[in-house]
Amino acid sequence: MAIDDILLPALAERRAQQLYRSRRSVASAQGPELIVDGKSYLAFCSNDYLGFANHPEVIAAFQRAADEYGVGSGASHLVCGHSALHQQLEEALAEFTGRPRALLFSTGYMANLGAITALLGKDDFIFEDKLNHASLLDAGLLSGARFQRFLHNDIDNLESRLARADGGRKLIAVDGVFSMDGDCAPLPELAELAERHDAWLMVDDAHGIGVLGARGAGCAEFFNLSERQLPILMGTLGKAFGTFGAFVAGSEALIETLVQFARSYIYTTALPPAVAAASLKSLQLMQRESWRREHLQQLIQRFRRGAEQIGLQLCASQTAIQPLLIGDAGAALRWSEQLAARGIWISAIRPPTVPANSARLRITLSAAHSEAQIDRLLMALSEVANSL
């Protein structure tokens, strides 16, 4: 049977279930206002939390590095692709996160995959929150370790599973800020539990790094967790940094272990040096311009107050991720379409990205937004709520 004859029925079924995904092409730089298909939209679906993706200083740093180093790294880090700019960025990220070393990966997915599969094998255990990002879940499954998912942020459920684990290494892996709900993991309690059960704690801080903490150093700073309490810290550069890539920060032994055994680090081309230069500039701005985090927090509170006044059901989030729960996938699509008709772009997030019957609008705020833009969003949401 031809491949299309096998694949097309599954695609048709997904479309019938209102779960079909489609791409749209953006014809402008990332920012609060985007041009899509010739129309201008006020966007609330980007992870550019601090507004660095189109920052002139970040762009200039990228351009200068491209002039000097070219546009490609040429090879993997262990062959000839590890530039002086990569080294500078790793050292700066280690200092920023308060860890002895940091190691760059080409994506957050590869960082999670590389770290977990390098640390665990079939005789070990991994415990993951049910709402973890797909990359953490996939890494746990691919590691071959005995894989268990515990109820979301449920310390008692996790402890009962840890108590039954005998022999081997034990790793607890969670999102610092959950990407679809916007809430934080109870990291102090998880760190205490890990110590009590002789387990390691790993945090994917993709949505916390740059945003949480007085310096923007993420969940570890926000919860005041030491390297001993949180030995494996992953962060991404494609969100608050506004660039691309990821890193794992930790001890000398951890990083050397990843260099030697993390296949997604060893066997892939290094980030372009110009991306490392841009990320270094973002890191400098992140530490210098604390007003961005302060402004973002003000916008979050303004949005939540306004949403409550018009009766919207938001998740219990105090982060830049503010999901509006709809439930039905088709209804979530209608909300998104109605907002688009009013010039507001917010994606409808549907299963399997989120659990069944929990489709939502994943509203994300940025320091690049203004108060007037938040008010425009609230007005549009109120109109759609009344019309639907």
N, C-alpha and C positions, 0 to 999 in steps of 0.2 A: 504494500500500500504506500502511496506517495506521502511524503512528510506533511504536506499541507492538509491532506485528508485526515490525518491524525490530529494535527494541531488546531485546525479551525473550529471544531466543535467546542473545545475548551474555551477558546476566545469568545465564541458566541454566548456560551453560558455565563461567562464573567460579565459580558455586556448586559445580558438580560437581568442579572442580579444587581445592576447599578454600581458595579465595582470596577468597571473598565477605566484604566488610567490613560490619560492623553497628555502630550507635551505641547507647550506653547513657546514660541521663540521670542525672547526679549531683544528689542532693538535699541537698547540704551544701557548706560552704566548702571550698576546697582545703586539704589537710593530709595528714598520714600516714594518718588514718582518714577514710574517705568512706562516705556512705550512698548506696547504689545499689539501686533497686527495693526499698526498705524493709529492706535488709540492710546491716550494717556490714562494711566490708572494710579491711584493712591494705593500703594502696596503695604500689606500687613502680613506677609508670609515669608519674609527673608530672615535668615539667622545672623545677619550683619548687625549684631546687637549694639555696637559702639559707633557704627557709621564709618568704618575704616576702609571698606572695599573700594571706595572711590575717593579716598582722601588724597589731596595733592602731594603731601610729603611722602606717602606710601608709594604712590605712582612714580614720583621722582626717584626714590630709592631703587625701585625695580628697574627703571630705565637706565640709571647709572650702572647698575650691576650687569644689565644685559649688554651695555656697551663694552664693559670690561671682560665679562665671562661668557658672553654669548647667551643663547636661549635654551640650550640643553646641557645636562650634566654629563652626558656621554656614556655613563656606565653605572653600575651599582656602587654603593659606598665602599665596598671592600675591594673593588677593582681599581678604578681611577676616578670615580664620580664624587668623592667626598672633598668638597672645596673648603677653602679657608672660611667662606661665609657660612657654610654648614656648621663648621666647628664653632664659630663665634655664636651662632644661634643656639646651639646645644648648650654651650657654657652659660649664655644669658638665661636660658630657660631653667637650667639647674639652679642658678642663683635666685631667680624669680620665685620658684616653687619651694626653695629651701631644701633641696635635695642635693646629694653629692654630684650626681650626673643626670644627664638627659640624653635620649637617643631619638633622632628624627625618623619618622616613617612617612611613606608617600601619602597615605590616607589614614583616617581614624579606623576604618574597617581593618586595614592591614596591621595597625598597631595592636588592636584587640586580638586579632587572629594570631599574630606573631607572639605576643606575650603569653597568652594562655596555652597555646600548643607547645611553646618552649618550656613551660614550667610544669605541665601536667602530663601524665600518661595513664594507661589503663588501670594501674593500681591506686590511683588517686581519686579525690572527690572534688567536685565543683558545685557550689550552691549559688543560684542566681535568682534575683527578683523576677517575678512573672512579667513585669512591665519593662524589663531591660530592653535596650536597643538591640536590633536584630544582629548586629555584629558581635556583641557579647554572647548572645544565645548561640549563634552559629559557631563561634570559637569554642564554646564549651562542649558542643556536640562533636566537633571535629577533633578535639583533643583526645578523645577516647576515654576520658576520665568518667567515673560514675557521676552522672549529671542529675541534679535535682533542682527543681524550681520551687521557691517558697512564695507564699502569698505576699502581695505587695506591701512592703514596709512593715511586715508582721514579724516582730522579733521573736515572739513565742513559737511561731511556726518554724522559723529558721532554727531556733535552739533545739527543738525536738528532733530535727533532722541531723543537726551536728552531733547530738548525743548518741545517735545510732551509727555514726560513721566510725569505723575501726580500721586502723592502719592507713598507711599512705599519707601523702600531702593533702591538705584541705585548703581550698581557696573559696572565699566569699567574693563575688563580683557583682557590683551594682552600678547603675547610673548615679552620678552625683545629683544632677537635676534630670528628671525624667522627661524625655523629649516630647512626648505626646500629652502629658498631664501637667508638666511645669512644676510639680512639687519636688522637694528634696528628700533624699534618703536620710534616715536617722543615723548619720555616720558615727557620732560618739557612742551610741548604743551598739552599733555594729562592730566598732573597734574594740569595745570592752568584751563583747561576745567572742570575737576572734581570738583575743588574748586568752580568754578562759578556756577555749577549746583547742588551743594550739593550732589556729588557722591563720592564713594570710588574708588581708583585705585588699582588694583591688577596686579602684573607682575610675569609671569613665566620666571625666569631668568636661565633656565636650560643651555642655551648655552652661557650665558654671565658671570656667576659666575666663578671666578678663572682666567678668561681671560681678561676681560675688567677692566679698572681702574688702577691707579698707583699701588695699593696694590692687585689688582685682586678681589676686592669686588664686581665686576659686574656692571650692568647697573646703579644701584643707585649711586655708586661712580663715574662712568663715567660721568653721567649727574648731579652729585651733588644734588641729591634729598634727602630731609629729610624724617624722618618717617611720619611726617604730610602730606607731599606731596605724599608719596608712603607708605600707611599704611599696605599693605599686600604684602609681598615679598616671593616668593617661589623660592627655588633653589634645584638643584639635586646634588647628590654625585657620580653618575655613569658616569659623563663626565669628566670635568677638574680635579675632585678629583681622578678619576681612581678607585673608589670603588663601592659603591652601596647604594641606599636609597635617601631620600630627606628631606627637612625641610621647614617649614613656619616660617618667622621671623616677629615680630611686637610688639605691645604693650602688657602689662600685661593682659588687658581685652580681647584682641584678642586671645591670646594663651589660656587663661583659657576658653574662649568660645569654642575653638576647642577641648580642653581636655574634655569638658562636652558634646558637641553636634556633633563632627565630627565622623560619624560612621566608616569611613575607618581608623581612628586612634584607636577608642575604641575597635573595634571587630576584630583585627588582631594581629598576633604574632609580637613582637618587633624584630627589626634587631638583628642578632647575635652580642654580645658584641665585638667580634674580628673585625667585620666590622667597628664598631664605633672607635675602637683603630686605625685601619688603616686610617680611615678618619681624625682623629686627627693628625696623622703624615703627611698626605697629606696637611692639612691646614697649618701646621708648615713650610713645604717645600715651599708651595705656597707663603708664606709671606717672606721667607728667600731667595728664588732663583728667584728674579725678572727677571733674564736673560732669563728665559724660555719664558715669555711673550714677551720680546724684540726680542728674536730669532724667535718666531712664527710670529711676525709682519714683520720681515725681509723676512721670507719665503713667507708670503702672498703677499708682494709687488713684490718679485722676480717672483712668479708664475703669477701674474696679468700682469706684464710687458711682460713676455714671451708669455702668451696667446694672448695678443693684437698683438704681432709681427707675430703670425701665424694665426691670423684672427679668433680666437674662440669667440663665443658669450657668455660671462659670465654675471651673474646677477650683479647688482650694490652692491656688498658686500665688506666690508673691514674687515670681520671677518674670522675665520678659516673655515667657510662653503663657498665654492666657486662652486656654481652650474653652470654646462655647459648645457644650454638649447638645446634640440634636437627637441622636439615637438612630433613626432610620437612615440608611445610606442614600436613598432617593431624596429624602427631605433635606439632607445635608447638601446635596448637589443643587437643589432648588434655592436654598439660602445663598450658596455661592454664586449662582447665576443671577439672582436678584441683586446682590451686592455689585456684581460686575456691571449690571445695567446702570447702576448709580456711580460707576467709576471707581469702585473699591475692589481690589484684588485680594481675596483670601481663599486659599485652597480648601476643598472639602476632603477631610481625612477619613477614609473608610476601611473596613476590614479588607485584607488581613493585617493591615498596619496597626489597627486598634481592635480590641475584642468585638465580637458580634454585638449588635444593637448599641454600640457606643460611638457611632459616627459623629464627627464634630467639625467645627471650623477651628483650625489651629491658628489663632491670632497671635502674631509676634510683634513686639514693639522694639523700637530702636532709639538710641540717643539722637539719631538724625531726624526723628519725627518732632514736630512742634505740638504745642498744646492745641492749637487750632485744628491740626490734622486729627488729633485724638477726638476732638469734639465733632468733627465731620464724620468720623467713623461711627461714633455713638448715634448720631442723627440717622445715618443710613441703616444701622442695625435696628433702631427703633421703627423706622418705616417698614423694613422687611418683616419684622416681628408682627406688626399690625396687619400687613398684607397677607401673610401666610397663616 
